[in-house]
Amino acid sequence: MDKDLIGDKNLIKVYREIEAMKCLRHPYIIRLYEVIETASQVCLVMEFASKGEVFGELPFLRISLLGTIFIVNLYCHLNWGHETTSHVSNTYLRPKPERYSGKQSAQCLTAITGVLLIEILKAENLLLDYRGCVKLVDFGFCNVMQPNELLNTHCGSPQYASPELFKGEAYDGIKVDVWVAIKIMDKDLIGDKNLIKVYREIEAMKCLRHPYIIRLYEVIETASQVCLVMEFASKGEVFDYITRVKHLPETEAREIFWQTVCAVSYCHHRRIAHRDLKAENLLLDYRGCVKLVDFGFCNVMQPNELLNTHCGSPQYASPELFKGEAYDGIKVDVWSLGVILYVLVCGSFPFCGEHLGTIKASVMRGLVRFPFYLSHSCESLIRWMLNSDPVKRCSIEQVCCSPWMRSSPNWPAYAELMQHYASTKPAAAAPEAEELDPAVLSLLSDNFGYDAS
């Protein structure tokens, strides 16, 4: 590095990087062998990672030994970095063997690590050596933290930054974490028909931003795979939770149901019918809040338009779907919400059967048995939502105004949330392309080699 070219500000980063690398000795951190400094230059002699950046290899990683080694290796050095408690120049800190368990390695990739904080950790700063093992590089933005100290320097790449950095707030360098779930689909295995569902899900999730809908962060597509990087809901499916506890008390079920209704109402205001609402597609985050997922069967509705594709899960399907009739996507979602509420408070399906034929017969009869402990207001709401006639079936607005829903102490907050998201306008359609100026095209062609045609 030429001192005059990089300037004093970047030279400070270089010296910080040197001090950090002198005190770190770890198999997954790049090794600094020697520093040669002259009046005009600083030369760092470092370990060579022959396979280059992880970012360059990312589209080609498979769920294979290489992919597993990458995730485990990354987790190992992150876990070790959190345990490093001192910063002494010229002292090599060796990791303890027990740090290499790799436990929970496949569950998360944290965005920032350290007590010696690496504030610009990203895929471009992860190299692969000849064995395919990770080597962490670029400690120019690192910082040494004192106990209980908050940092104020906002640095790093925007794509890897946490909300605290964007807000300009002081932050805890260790707790600025981003946990993600990565959904990896092989195009050949899922087939063309299901691939259409994947692309529909991506388009829907790109235009939906709601606290009770799972967030899509990034889409990585290669010739053979589609990878969705999404928000991580650590507590799993609502269905699994119900299975463990048998059924929920009405007070708890009401909060989960309110959050689900808020998410579905927002989708309907965006003219999106989910069409696959079920307890298995409701996840819980670390706070226990609902996250609606799986928009593979969703459809964008036009005003007064009926849908014809019959999809979804039989236990949550409305009578009009079994009849093969054209249907209102919103009314179908309301029916599914009624089934979800029944499952929450009763711990079983209202329409049971071992085969599709018996489930269909049960739905067409429309007879639902309710347990003795259920409140009258809850039973009345479920009956209204599970009305076999879609014209007489209640709307989302009527669900929210029902006595059972309004008995929640948080219903004013939910109502305000729904009103807020109902008032936000959908993203405008992309403008039509304007005719290009021939003079500009000619200039680009003459000077930069662009094809003017």
C-alpha positions as CSV (number, residue, x, y, z in Angstrom):
1,M,0.0,0.0,0.0
2,D,1.3,3.4,-1.0
3,K,0.9,5.8,1.9
4,D,0.4,8.9,-0.3
5,L,-2.2,7.2,-2.4
6,I,-4.3,5.8,0.4
7,G,-4.2,8.9,2.6
8,D,-3.9,9.4,6.3
9,K,-7.5,8.3,7.1
10,N,-7.1,4.9,5.4
11,L,-3.6,4.6,6.9
12,I,-5.1,4.5,10.3
13,K,-7.2,1.6,9.1
14,V,-4.1,-0.2,8.0
15,Y,-2.4,0.2,11.3
16,R,-5.5,-1.0,13.1
17,E,-5.6,-4.0,10.9
18,I,-2.0,-4.8,11.6
19,E,-2.5,-4.6,15.4
20,A,-5.6,-6.8,15.2
21,M,-3.9,-9.5,13.0
22,K,-0.8,-9.6,15.3
23,C,-3.0,-10.7,18.2
24,L,-5.1,-13.2,16.4
25,R,-3.9,-16.8,15.6
26,H,-6.7,-19.0,14.4
27,P,-7.0,-21.6,11.7
28,Y,-9.9,-19.7,10.0
29,I,-8.4,-16.2,10.2
30,I,-5.8,-15.2,7.6
31,R,-2.3,-15.3,9.0
32,L,-0.1,-12.2,9.1
33,Y,3.6,-13.3,8.7
34,E,5.5,-10.0,8.4
35,V,5.1,-6.2,8.1
36,I,7.5,-4.3,6.0
37,E,7.2,-0.5,6.3
38,T,9.2,2.2,4.5
39,A,8.8,6.0,4.2
40,S,6.4,5.6,1.3
41,Q,4.9,2.1,1.6
42,V,3.4,-0.5,4.0
43,C,3.7,-4.1,2.9
44,L,1.8,-6.9,4.6
45,V,3.1,-10.5,4.0
46,M,0.1,-12.8,4.6
47,E,-1.2,-16.3,4.1
48,F,-2.4,-17.1,0.6
49,A,-6.0,-18.3,0.1
50,S,-5.8,-19.9,-3.3
51,K,-9.5,-20.4,-4.0
52,G,-10.4,-16.7,-3.6
53,E,-13.5,-15.1,-2.1
54,V,-16.5,-17.0,-0.8
55,F,-18.7,-14.4,-2.5
56,G,-17.3,-15.5,-5.9
57,E,-18.0,-19.1,-5.1
58,L,-21.4,-18.5,-3.5
59,P,-23.5,-19.3,-6.6
60,F,-21.8,-22.7,-6.9
61,L,-22.0,-23.9,-3.3
62,R,-24.1,-27.0,-2.8
63,I,-25.7,-28.7,0.2
64,S,-22.6,-30.9,0.2
65,L,-19.4,-31.4,2.2
66,L,-18.1,-28.0,1.0
67,G,-21.2,-26.1,2.0
68,T,-21.3,-27.8,5.4
69,I,-17.6,-27.1,6.0
70,F,-18.1,-23.5,5.1
71,I,-21.0,-23.0,7.5
72,V,-19.3,-24.9,10.4
73,N,-16.0,-23.2,9.9
74,L,-17.7,-19.7,9.9
75,Y,-19.6,-20.5,13.0
76,C,-16.5,-21.8,14.8
77,H,-14.5,-18.6,14.3
78,L,-17.5,-16.4,15.1
79,N,-18.0,-18.4,18.4
80,W,-14.4,-18.1,19.2
81,G,-14.3,-14.4,18.5
82,H,-17.1,-13.8,21.0
83,E,-15.0,-15.5,23.7
84,T,-11.8,-13.5,23.0
85,T,-11.5,-11.1,26.0
86,S,-8.1,-9.5,25.6
87,H,-6.2,-7.5,23.0
88,V,-2.4,-7.7,23.5
89,S,0.0,-6.8,20.7
90,N,2.4,-9.6,19.6
91,T,0.5,-12.1,21.7
92,Y,-1.1,-15.1,19.9
93,L,-4.4,-16.0,21.3
94,R,-5.0,-19.7,20.6
95,P,-8.6,-21.0,20.5
96,K,-9.7,-23.7,22.9
97,P,-10.4,-27.0,21.3
98,E,-14.0,-27.1,22.7
99,R,-14.9,-24.1,20.6
100,Y,-15.0,-26.3,17.5
101,S,-18.2,-28.2,18.3
102,G,-20.0,-26.4,15.4
103,K,-23.2,-26.7,17.5
104,Q,-26.2,-24.8,15.9
105,S,-23.9,-23.9,13.0
106,A,-26.5,-24.6,10.4
107,Q,-29.1,-22.4,12.1
108,C,-27.6,-19.0,11.7
109,L,-24.9,-16.8,10.2
110,T,-24.2,-13.8,12.4
111,A,-23.4,-10.6,10.6
112,I,-20.9,-9.1,13.1
113,T,-18.6,-10.6,15.7
114,G,-16.0,-9.9,18.2
115,V,-14.9,-8.5,21.4
116,L,-12.3,-7.5,19.0
117,L,-15.2,-6.3,16.8
118,I,-15.0,-6.9,13.0
119,E,-17.4,-4.2,11.8
120,I,-17.3,-5.1,8.1
121,L,-17.7,-8.8,8.1
122,K,-19.2,-9.9,4.7
123,A,-18.9,-12.7,2.1
124,E,-16.4,-10.7,0.2
125,N,-14.1,-10.7,3.3
126,L,-14.2,-14.5,3.6
127,L,-11.6,-16.4,1.5
128,L,-11.2,-20.1,0.8
129,D,-7.8,-21.8,1.0
130,Y,-6.7,-24.8,-1.0
131,R,-8.7,-27.1,1.2
132,G,-11.9,-25.1,0.9
133,C,-11.6,-23.8,4.5
134,V,-12.6,-20.3,5.4
135,K,-10.1,-17.5,6.0
136,L,-11.4,-14.3,7.5
137,V,-9.7,-11.1,6.2
138,D,-9.8,-7.3,6.3
139,F,-9.7,-6.0,9.9
140,G,-9.5,-2.4,8.9
141,F,-12.8,-1.5,10.6
142,C,-12.3,-3.6,13.7
143,N,-12.6,-2.1,17.1
144,V,-11.6,-3.2,20.6
145,M,-14.5,-3.0,23.0
146,Q,-14.6,-2.5,26.7
147,P,-17.2,-4.3,28.9
148,N,-20.7,-2.8,28.5
149,E,-19.4,-0.3,26.0
150,L,-21.5,0.9,23.1
151,L,-19.9,1.9,19.8
152,N,-20.8,4.9,17.7
153,T,-18.7,4.5,14.5
154,H,-21.1,3.5,11.7
155,C,-19.2,1.6,9.1
156,G,-19.4,-1.5,7.0
157,S,-21.4,-2.5,3.9
158,P,-25.1,-1.5,3.7
159,Q,-26.1,-5.0,2.5
160,Y,-24.7,-6.5,5.8
161,A,-25.7,-3.7,8.2
162,S,-28.2,-4.2,11.0
163,P,-31.0,-1.7,11.7
164,E,-29.0,0.0,14.5
165,L,-26.4,1.1,12.1
166,F,-28.9,2.5,9.7
167,K,-30.6,4.4,12.5
168,G,-27.3,6.0,13.6
169,E,-27.7,4.7,17.1
170,A,-25.0,3.6,19.5
171,Y,-24.8,-0.2,19.3
172,D,-23.5,-3.3,21.0
173,G,-21.0,-4.9,18.5
174,I,-21.7,-8.4,19.6
175,K,-25.5,-8.2,19.7
176,V,-25.8,-6.6,16.2
177,D,-26.7,-10.0,14.8
178,V,-28.9,-11.0,11.8
179,W,-30.2,-14.6,11.9
180,V,-31.5,-15.8,8.6
181,A,-33.2,-18.9,7.2
182,I,-32.0,-20.0,3.8
183,K,-34.5,-21.9,1.6
184,I,-32.6,-23.8,-1.1
185,M,-34.5,-25.4,-4.0
186,D,-33.0,-27.5,-6.7
187,K,-34.7,-26.6,-10.0
188,D,-34.5,-30.1,-11.5
189,L,-35.9,-31.8,-8.3
190,I,-38.9,-29.4,-7.9
191,G,-39.8,-29.3,-11.6
192,D,-41.2,-26.6,-13.8
193,K,-44.7,-26.5,-12.3
194,N,-43.4,-26.0,-8.7
195,L,-40.8,-23.5,-10.0
196,I,-43.7,-21.3,-11.1
197,K,-44.9,-21.3,-7.5
198,V,-41.4,-20.3,-6.3
199,Y,-41.3,-17.3,-8.7
200,R,-44.8,-16.3,-7.6
201,E,-43.8,-16.5,-4.0
202,I,-40.7,-14.3,-4.6
203,E,-42.8,-11.7,-6.4
204,A,-45.4,-11.6,-3.6
205,M,-42.8,-11.4,-0.8
206,K,-41.0,-8.6,-2.6
207,C,-44.0,-6.3,-2.5
208,L,-45.1,-7.2,1.1
209,R,-43.5,-5.6,4.1
210,H,-45.4,-6.2,7.4
211,P,-44.3,-7.1,10.9
212,Y,-46.4,-10.3,10.9
213,I,-45.2,-11.5,7.4
214,I,-41.9,-13.2,7.0
215,R,-39.3,-10.9,5.4
216,L,-37.4,-11.8,2.2
217,Y,-33.9,-10.4,2.3
218,E,-32.3,-11.7,-0.8
219,V,-32.8,-14.1,-3.8
220,I,-29.8,-16.0,-5.2
221,E,-30.4,-17.9,-8.4
222,T,-28.1,-20.1,-10.4
223,A,-28.6,-22.4,-13.4
224,S,-29.5,-25.2,-11.0
225,Q,-30.8,-23.7,-7.7
226,V,-32.9,-20.9,-6.3
227,C,-32.0,-19.7,-2.8
228,L,-34.3,-17.5,-0.7
229,V,-32.6,-15.7,2.2
230,M,-35.4,-14.9,4.7
231,E,-36.1,-13.8,8.2
232,F,-35.5,-16.5,10.7
233,A,-38.4,-17.5,13.0
234,S,-36.7,-19.3,15.8
235,K,-39.7,-20.8,17.6
236,G,-41.0,-22.8,14.6
237,E,-44.5,-23.6,13.4
238,V,-47.6,-22.7,15.3
239,F,-48.9,-26.2,14.4
240,D,-46.0,-27.8,16.2
241,Y,-46.6,-25.6,19.2
242,I,-50.2,-26.6,19.4
243,T,-49.3,-30.3,19.1
244,R,-47.0,-30.0,22.1
245,V,-49.5,-28.2,24.3
246,K,-52.7,-29.9,22.9
247,H,-54.7,-26.6,22.7
248,L,-54.2,-23.0,23.6
249,P,-56.1,-20.9,26.2
250,E,-58.4,-18.4,24.5
251,T,-56.3,-15.4,25.7
252,E,-53.2,-16.8,24.1
253,A,-55.0,-18.0,21.0
254,R,-56.6,-14.6,20.5
255,E,-53.2,-12.8,20.3
256,I,-51.9,-15.2,17.7
257,F,-55.1,-15.0,15.8
258,W,-55.1,-11.2,15.9
259,Q,-51.6,-11.1,14.4
260,T,-52.6,-13.6,11.7
261,V,-55.6,-11.5,10.8
262,C,-53.5,-8.4,10.6
263,A,-51.1,-10.1,8.2
264,V,-53.9,-11.5,6.0
265,S,-55.8,-8.2,6.0
266,Y,-52.7,-6.5,4.7
267,C,-52.3,-9.1,1.9
268,H,-56.0,-8.5,0.9
269,H,-55.4,-4.7,0.8
270,R,-52.6,-5.5,-1.6
271,R,-55.1,-7.5,-3.6
272,I,-53.2,-10.8,-2.8
273,A,-55.2,-13.9,-1.8
274,H,-52.9,-16.3,0.1
275,R,-55.0,-19.4,-0.6
276,D,-52.9,-21.7,1.6
277,L,-53.5,-20.4,5.1
278,K,-52.9,-23.0,7.7
279,A,-51.3,-23.4,11.1
280,E,-48.3,-25.0,9.4
281,N,-47.7,-21.7,7.5
282,L,-47.7,-19.6,10.7
283,L,-44.2,-19.4,12.4
284,L,-43.3,-17.8,15.7
285,D,-40.2,-15.6,16.0
286,Y,-38.1,-15.2,19.1
287,R,-40.6,-12.9,20.7
288,G,-43.5,-15.3,20.0
289,C,-45.0,-13.1,17.3
290,V,-46.6,-14.6,14.2
291,K,-44.8,-14.7,10.9
292,L,-47.0,-15.7,7.9
293,V,-45.0,-17.7,5.3
294,D,-45.4,-19.7,2.0
295,F,-46.9,-17.6,-0.7
296,G,-46.5,-20.3,-3.4
297,F,-50.3,-20.5,-4.0
298,C,-51.0,-16.8,-3.7
299,N,-52.7,-14.9,-6.5
300,V,-53.2,-11.2,-7.3
301,M,-56.9,-10.5,-7.6
302,Q,-58.6,-7.9,-9.8
303,P,-61.7,-6.1,-8.6
304,N,-64.9,-8.4,-8.8
305,E,-62.8,-11.2,-10.3
306,L,-63.3,-14.8,-9.3
307,L,-60.5,-17.4,-9.2
308,N,-60.6,-20.8,-10.7
309,T,-57.4,-22.6,-9.6
310,H,-58.3,-25.0,-6.8
311,C,-55.4,-25.3,-4.4
312,G,-54.4,-25.4,-0.7
313,S,-54.6,-28.1,2.0
314,P,-57.9,-30.2,2.2
315,Q,-58.4,-29.7,5.9
316,Y,-58.4,-25.9,5.4
317,A,-60.3,-25.8,2.1
318,S,-63.7,-24.2,1.8
319,P,-66.8,-25.9,0.3
320,E,-66.6,-23.9,-3.0
321,L,-63.1,-25.3,-3.6
322,F,-64.4,-28.9,-3.2
323,K,-67.4,-28.1,-5.5
324,G,-65.0,-27.0,-8.3
325,E,-66.7,-23.6,-8.6
326,A,-65.1,-20.2,-9.3
327,Y,-64.5,-18.5,-6.0
328,D,-63.7,-15.3,-4.2
329,G,-60.1,-15.6,-2.9
330,I,-60.8,-13.4,0.1
331,K,-63.7,-15.5,1.2
332,V,-61.6,-18.6,0.9
333,D,-59.0,-17.1,3.1
334,V,-61.6,-16.2,5.7
335,W,-62.7,-19.9,5.8
336,S,-59.1,-21.0,6.3
337,L,-58.8,-18.4,9.2
338,G,-61.9,-20.0,10.8
339,V,-60.2,-23.4,10.6
340,I,-57.0,-22.0,12.1
341,L,-58.9,-20.4,15.0
342,Y,-60.6,-23.8,15.7
343,V,-57.3,-25.6,15.7
344,L,-55.8,-23.0,18.1
345,V,-58.5,-23.3,20.7
346,C,-59.6,-26.9,20.2
347,G,-56.3,-28.6,19.2
348,S,-57.9,-30.6,16.4
349,F,-59.4,-30.0,12.9
350,P,-63.1,-29.1,12.6
351,F,-63.4,-31.4,9.5
352,C,-61.6,-34.7,10.1
353,G,-61.0,-37.6,7.8
354,E,-58.2,-40.0,6.9
355,H,-58.8,-39.6,3.1
356,L,-59.7,-36.7,0.8
357,G,-63.2,-38.2,0.2
358,T,-64.1,-38.2,3.9
359,I,-62.7,-34.7,4.5
360,K,-64.7,-33.4,1.5
361,A,-67.9,-35.1,2.8
362,S,-67.3,-33.6,6.3
363,V,-66.8,-30.1,4.8
364,M,-69.8,-30.3,2.6
365,R,-72.0,-31.3,5.6
366,G,-70.7,-28.3,7.5
367,L,-71.3,-29.8,10.9
368,V,-68.8,-28.8,13.5
369,R,-68.5,-30.0,17.1
370,F,-67.2,-27.7,19.7
371,P,-65.7,-28.6,23.1
372,F,-67.7,-27.7,26.2
373,Y,-65.0,-25.3,27.6
374,L,-65.1,-23.0,24.6
375,S,-66.7,-19.5,25.2
376,H,-69.9,-18.6,23.4
377,S,-68.3,-15.6,21.7
378,C,-65.5,-17.7,20.3
379,E,-67.8,-20.4,19.1
380,S,-70.1,-17.9,17.4
381,L,-67.1,-16.3,15.6
382,I,-65.9,-19.7,14.3
383,R,-69.4,-20.6,13.1
384,W,-69.7,-17.3,11.3
385,M,-66.3,-17.8,9.5
386,L,-67.1,-21.4,8.7
387,N,-70.5,-20.6,7.0
388,S,-70.8,-22.8,3.9
389,D,-72.4,-20.0,2.0
390,P,-69.6,-17.6,1.0
391,V,-72.1,-14.7,0.7
392,K,-73.1,-15.1,4.4
393,R,-69.6,-15.8,5.5
394,C,-68.1,-12.9,7.5
395,S,-65.5,-10.5,6.2
396,I,-62.1,-9.7,7.8
397,E,-63.5,-6.4,9.0
398,Q,-66.4,-8.2,10.7
399,V,-64.0,-10.7,12.3
400,C,-62.0,-7.8,13.8
401,C,-65.2,-6.2,15.2
402,S,-66.5,-9.3,16.8
403,P,-66.9,-9.3,20.6
404,W,-64.4,-12.1,21.1
405,M,-61.7,-10.3,19.1
406,R,-62.4,-6.9,20.9
407,S,-62.0,-8.6,24.3
408,S,-58.2,-8.5,23.7
409,P,-56.5,-5.8,25.8
410,N,-54.3,-5.1,22.7
411,W,-57.2,-4.8,20.2
412,P,-56.8,-1.0,19.8
413,A,-53.1,-1.4,18.9
414,Y,-54.0,-4.1,16.4
415,A,-56.7,-2.0,14.9
416,E,-54.4,1.0,14.6
417,L,-51.8,-1.3,12.9
418,M,-54.3,-2.5,10.4
419,Q,-55.4,1.0,9.7
420,H,-51.8,2.1,9.2
421,Y,-51.0,-0.6,6.7
422,A,-54.3,-0.2,4.9
423,S,-53.6,3.4,4.3
424,T,-50.2,2.8,2.7
425,K,-50.5,2.6,-1.1
426,P,-49.1,-0.4,-3.0
427,A,-45.9,0.1,-4.9
428,A,-46.6,1.9,-8.2
429,A,-46.2,0.0,-11.4
430,A,-43.0,0.6,-13.3
431,P,-43.3,3.4,-15.8
432,E,-43.2,2.6,-19.5
433,A,-39.8,2.9,-21.1
434,E,-39.2,6.3,-22.8
435,E,-37.8,6.6,-26.3
436,L,-34.0,6.9,-26.1
437,D,-32.3,10.1,-27.4
438,P,-30.4,9.2,-30.6
439,A,-27.8,11.9,-29.8
440,V,-27.0,10.2,-26.5
441,L,-26.9,6.7,-28.1
442,S,-24.5,8.1,-30.7
443,L,-22.2,9.6,-28.0
444,L,-22.2,6.3,-26.1
445,S,-21.4,4.4,-29.3
446,D,-18.6,6.7,-30.4
447,N,-16.8,7.1,-27.0
448,F,-17.6,3.9,-25.1
449,G,-18.2,1.2,-27.6
450,Y,-21.9,0.7,-26.9
451,D,-24.1,-0.8,-29.6
452,A,-26.3,2.1,-30.7
453,S,-28.8,-0.3,-32.3
